[in-house]
Amino acid sequence: MKVLVINCGSSSLKFQLINSEDDSVLAKGLCERIGMAGSRLVYSPAAQEKEIINEDMQNHKKAVELVIAALTDKNKGVIESLSDVDAVGHRIVHGGEKFAGSVCIDDEVIEAIEACNDLAPLHNPANLIGILSCRELMPDTPMVAVFDTAFHQTMPAKAYLYGLPYRYYENYKVRRYGFHGTSHSFVSEKTAQLLGKPYEELKTIVCHLGNGASICAVKGGKSVDTSMGLTPLEGLIMGTRSGSIDPAIVEFIADKENKTVEDVMNLLNKESGVLGLSGIGSDFRDIMEAMDKGDERAKLTLDAYCYQVVKYIGAYTAAMNGVDAIAFTAGLGENNSYVRKKICEYLDYLGVKIDDTQNEKRGEDVIISTADSKVKVLVVPTNEELKIAKETLSQIKS
């Protein structure tokens, strides 16, 4: 079976066409600047050169049409017709408390996703546009919603409730939801496979470290705590997001600089984090380069980032009463040996020992701890699209 995985953003659409028989990627691509000038499709069919198609995409429906045209093109296409797509899997950022797993999409599911729009106003409306566009163009193709928040629905109330009047949870469902669920699920399960251990017996901490970053405590195959909260702003310092701060800072900055709450929230989401601390940018490669040239703020930024990761690892080790494995994933986690080593230097108390040669490897599944390390440390490249494809197939078959 062939599964088309769709990930819609407010002005973008990422996709992969996956062959479920061998998990191979037949084609992938990205539609950029949807609804804006200069929109284009970057299309990469397997075993062929990447192609850039500059074409006006006034909406997501047009983007989906261009994706389908590319996939079925006589020269660079990888399928003969739209009927070769057996199912479509849609990444949905927020499912609230309604969805604890992936579901086949129908009108009721669409309404429930829409009801979560106020919890993820930048993401869910775009995800819905992708669903509706695909339904219009492929009305007979089964579709599945795979939620970023679903994996974390196993968290106990003691982990997800905030110290607010309980009515805000009852009335508005204000609580910690967590994100990157498909990544945390994929990586924690792959970690068990790589270690040859039963998934249901392991205590694993997954460090999804990218421009957006979160950490998850996975006990017995279930998420029991995670660093992101009601929104993806909580938790670690990220590329442009502040992560967790004293809530009173919002009012303090608003009063000092005559800003609205909306102004300050925009600052916390788009002008803070690594960008704000370093004054250089949100790309960790640029921060590393500046640090190597002696930039003290760049070094301070990386030190603060690693220190926060270490604190979460310590907290989640306590929450699970131990840890068997720590897995690094996502752009920074998979590719930055300096950050991994810096974090692990704090973990002597857990008996963590790193093999420097193994730690220098990139882009592959690898155990970077020594044979005598009491806690195993791994690098596991995430594959959220493959996870979505597998979830989609599972729902279709059931």
C-alpha positions in Angstrom: 0.0 0.0 0.0 1.1 3.6 -0.6 0.4 6.2 2.0 0.6 9.9 1.4 1.6 11.8 4.6 0.5 15.4 4.7 1.8 18.0 7.2 0.1 21.4 6.7 1.4 24.6 8.2 -0.1 28.1 8.0 1.8 28.8 4.7 3.4 25.5 3.9 2.7 21.9 3.1 5.2 19.0 3.7 4.5 15.6 2.2 6.0 12.1 1.7 4.7 9.2 -0.3 5.6 6.0 1.5 5.5 2.4 0.3 4.3 0.4 3.3 5.7 -2.8 2.0 9.3 -1.8 2.7 8.9 1.6 4.4 10.7 3.3 1.5 10.0 7.0 0.6 8.9 7.1 -3.0 8.9 10.9 -3.1 8.9 13.9 -0.7 8.6 17.6 -0.9 7.6 21.0 0.5 5.2 23.6 -0.8 6.4 27.0 0.5 4.9 30.5 0.8 1.3 29.3 0.2 -0.9 32.4 -0.2 2.1 34.7 -0.7 4.2 35.9 -3.6 7.1 33.6 -4.6 5.4 30.3 -3.7 7.1 27.1 -5.0 7.1 23.4 -4.7 10.4 21.6 -3.9 9.9 18.1 -5.1 12.3 15.2 -4.5 11.4 11.8 -6.2 13.4 8.8 -5.1 16.6 8.2 -7.0 16.1 11.4 -9.1 17.3 14.9 -8.8 15.4 17.5 -6.8 13.1 19.7 -8.8 11.9 23.2 -7.9 8.5 24.2 -9.4 7.8 28.0 -9.1 4.0 28.4 -9.3 1.4 30.5 -7.7 -0.4 28.7 -4.8 -3.2 30.9 -3.6 -4.4 28.3 -1.1 -3.7 24.8 0.2 -6.1 23.2 -2.3 -3.9 24.5 -5.1 -0.8 23.2 -3.2 -2.3 19.7 -2.9 -3.2 19.8 -6.7 0.5 20.6 -7.5 1.7 17.8 -5.2 -0.6 15.3 -7.0 0.5 16.6 -10.4 4.1 16.1 -9.4 3.6 12.6 -8.1 1.7 11.6 -11.3 4.0 13.4 -13.8 5.0 11.2 -16.7 8.7 12.1 -16.4 9.3 12.6 -12.7 6.2 11.1 -11.1 6.3 7.9 -9.0 2.7 6.8 -9.4 0.5 6.5 -12.5 -2.6 8.0 -11.1 -4.3 9.3 -7.9 -5.9 5.9 -7.5 -2.5 4.5 -6.6 -2.7 6.4 -3.2 -4.3 4.0 -0.8 -4.6 6.3 2.2 -3.7 9.7 3.4 -2.2 10.4 6.9 -2.6 13.9 8.3 -0.4 15.3 11.1 -2.6 17.2 13.5 -0.9 19.3 16.2 -3.6 19.4 18.9 -6.2 16.9 19.7 -7.0 18.1 23.2 -8.4 15.4 25.5 -10.7 14.1 22.8 -8.1 12.0 21.1 -5.8 9.5 22.8 -4.8 7.9 19.5 -5.1 8.2 15.7 -8.5 8.0 14.1 -10.1 7.7 10.7 -11.4 11.1 9.6 -15.1 11.7 9.3 -17.3 14.8 9.8 -17.4 14.3 13.6 -13.6 14.1 13.8 -13.3 17.3 11.8 -15.6 19.1 14.2 -13.6 17.8 17.2 -10.3 19.0 15.6 -11.9 22.4 14.9 -13.0 22.6 18.6 -9.3 22.5 19.5 -8.4 25.5 17.3 -8.2 27.9 20.3 -5.6 25.6 21.8 -3.4 25.7 18.7 -4.5 28.7 16.6 -1.4 28.7 14.5 -1.5 25.0 13.6 -4.9 23.3 13.8 -6.7 25.6 11.3 -3.9 24.9 8.7 -4.1 21.2 9.5 -7.9 21.3 8.8 -7.4 23.1 5.5 -5.1 20.2 4.4 -7.7 17.7 5.4 -10.6 19.5 3.6 -8.4 20.1 0.5 -7.5 16.4 0.2 -11.1 15.3 0.8 -12.3 17.4 -2.0 -9.6 16.1 -4.4 -9.6 12.5 -3.2 -13.2 11.9 -1.8 -12.9 8.1 -2.0 -9.5 7.8 -0.4 -9.5 6.9 3.4 -7.8 9.5 5.6 -6.5 9.3 9.1 -5.6 12.0 11.7 -2.5 11.5 13.7 -2.2 13.8 16.7 1.0 15.3 18.2 -0.7 15.3 21.6 -2.1 11.8 21.6 1.0 9.9 22.9 1.0 12.1 26.0 -2.7 11.4 26.9 -1.3 8.6 29.2 0.2 11.3 31.5 -1.4 11.1 35.0 -3.3 14.1 36.3 -0.6 14.9 38.8 1.7 15.5 35.8 -0.6 17.5 33.6 -2.4 19.8 35.9 -1.3 23.3 36.6 -1.5 25.1 40.0 -4.5 27.2 38.9 -8.1 27.2 40.1 -9.5 23.9 39.1 -12.3 25.5 37.2 -9.9 26.5 34.5 -9.3 22.9 33.8 -13.0 22.0 34.1 -14.2 24.9 31.9 -11.4 25.4 29.4 -9.2 22.3 29.7 -6.2 24.3 30.7 -3.6 21.6 31.3 -0.3 20.3 30.0 -0.8 18.4 26.7 2.7 18.0 25.3 3.8 17.8 21.7 6.2 16.0 19.4 4.2 12.9 20.4 4.8 11.0 17.1 8.6 11.6 17.5 8.7 10.6 21.2 6.7 7.4 20.4 8.8 6.4 17.4 12.2 7.1 19.1 11.3 5.4 22.4 10.1 2.3 20.6 13.2 2.2 18.4 15.4 2.6 21.4 14.0 -0.6 22.9 14.6 -2.4 19.6 18.2 -1.2 19.4 18.8 -2.3 23.0 17.1 -5.6 22.5 14.8 -4.9 25.5 11.0 -5.2 25.9 9.5 -1.8 25.3 7.0 -2.3 28.1 9.9 -2.8 30.6 12.1 0.2 29.8 12.3 3.6 31.4 13.5 6.0 28.6 14.0 9.7 28.4 13.7 11.0 24.9 15.4 14.4 24.1 13.8 15.8 21.0 16.2 18.7 20.4 15.6 20.9 17.4 14.5 24.4 16.7 11.4 23.3 18.7 12.5 21.1 21.5 10.9 18.9 24.2 11.8 16.1 26.5 9.6 13.1 27.4 9.7 10.5 30.1 8.5 7.2 28.7 7.8 4.4 31.2 6.8 1.0 29.9 6.0 2.4 26.5 3.8 5.2 27.8 4.4 8.9 28.2 4.3 9.9 31.9 5.6 13.4 31.7 6.8 15.9 29.0 8.2 19.4 29.0 5.8 21.2 26.6 2.5 22.3 28.1 -0.8 23.8 27.0 1.2 25.2 24.0 4.6 24.4 22.5 6.0 27.5 24.4 6.6 25.8 27.7 9.7 23.8 28.6 13.2 24.1 27.1 14.9 27.2 25.6 14.3 26.7 21.9 15.3 28.4 18.6 13.1 31.5 19.1 10.9 30.4 22.0 11.7 31.4 25.6 10.6 28.1 27.2 9.4 28.2 30.8 9.7 31.5 32.6 8.3 33.2 35.6 4.7 34.2 34.4 5.1 37.6 36.1 7.7 38.5 33.4 4.8 39.0 30.9 3.3 41.8 33.0 6.7 43.2 33.9 7.8 43.7 30.3 4.4 44.9 29.3 4.6 47.7 31.9 8.2 48.6 31.3 7.9 48.9 27.5 4.2 49.8 27.2 3.4 46.5 25.3 0.2 44.5 25.1 0.0 40.9 26.3 -0.1 40.0 22.6 3.1 41.9 22.0 4.9 40.1 24.8 3.7 36.7 23.7 5.0 37.4 20.3 8.3 38.3 21.8 8.3 35.0 23.8 7.5 32.9 20.8 9.5 34.6 18.0 12.2 36.8 19.5 13.5 34.8 22.5 15.2 31.5 23.1 18.6 30.9 21.4 18.0 33.9 19.1 17.3 36.3 22.0 20.1 35.0 24.2 22.8 34.9 21.6 21.9 37.9 19.5 23.2 35.8 16.6 20.3 33.7 15.3 18.2 30.6 16.0 20.4 28.2 14.0 22.6 26.3 16.4 25.3 25.9 13.7 25.7 29.6 13.7 25.9 29.6 17.5 28.6 26.9 17.5 30.6 28.8 14.9 30.5 32.0 16.9 31.5 30.1 20.1 34.5 28.5 18.3 35.6 32.1 17.4 35.5 33.1 21.1 32.0 34.7 21.3 31.1 34.5 25.1 27.4 35.0 24.6 27.3 32.2 22.2 29.0 29.9 24.7 26.7 31.2 27.5 23.7 30.4 25.3 24.8 26.8 24.7 25.6 26.4 28.4 22.2 27.6 29.4 20.5 25.3 26.8 22.4 22.2 27.9 21.8 23.0 31.5 18.0 23.1 31.0 18.1 19.7 29.3 20.1 18.3 32.2 17.5 19.5 34.7 14.7 17.8 32.8 16.6 14.6 32.6 17.2 14.7 36.4 13.5 15.5 37.0 12.3 12.7 34.8 14.7 10.2 36.3 13.1 11.0 39.6 9.6 10.9 38.2 10.2 7.3 36.9 12.3 6.3 39.9 15.2 5.5 37.6 16.2 5.5 33.9 17.5 2.8 31.6 18.1 4.8 28.4 18.5 8.4 27.2 17.9 8.9 23.5 18.8 12.1 21.5 16.8 12.9 18.4 15.8 15.7 16.0 18.1 18.2 14.2 20.3 19.2 17.1 20.0 16.0 19.0 21.0 13.9 16.0 23.8 16.0 14.6 25.5 18.0 17.4 28.1 15.9 19.2 29.2 18.9 21.4 25.8 19.4 22.9 25.3 15.7 23.5 28.7 15.4 25.3 28.1 18.6 27.2 24.8 17.3 28.5 26.2 13.9 29.4 29.1 15.4 31.4 26.5 16.3 34.0 25.2 12.7 34.3 28.1 11.1 36.2 25.7 10.5 39.1 23.7 8.2 36.8 26.8 6.2 35.8 26.7 7.6 32.2 29.9 7.2 30.2 30.2 8.3 26.6 32.3 6.8 23.9 33.8 9.8 22.1 34.3 8.0 18.8 30.7 6.8 18.7 29.4 10.2 19.7 31.0 11.7 16.5 28.7 9.6 14.3 25.8 11.4 12.5 22.7 10.4 10.7 22.4 6.8 12.0 21.1 4.8 14.9 24.0 4.5 17.3 24.7 3.7 20.9 27.1 6.4 22.1 27.6 5.2 25.6 30.4 2.8 26.6 29.7 -0.9 27.3 30.0 -0.3 31.1 27.8 2.8 31.2 25.0 2.1 33.7 22.5 4.1 31.6 22.6 3.5 27.8 22.7 6.7 25.7 21.7 6.6 22.0 21.2 8.7 19.0 18.1 7.7 17.2 17.1 9.7 14.0 13.4 10.4 14.3 11.0 9.6 11.5 7.6 11.2 12.2 6.4 10.7 8.6 7.0 6.9 8.8 5.3 6.8 12.2 2.3 8.7 10.7 2.2 6.2 7.8 2.2 3.2 10.1 -0.5 4.7 12.3 -2.6 5.4 9.2 -2.3 1.8 7.9 -3.1 0.5 11.4 -6.3 2.5 11.5 -7.3 1.6 7.9 -6.8 -2.1 8.5 -8.7 -2.0 11.8 
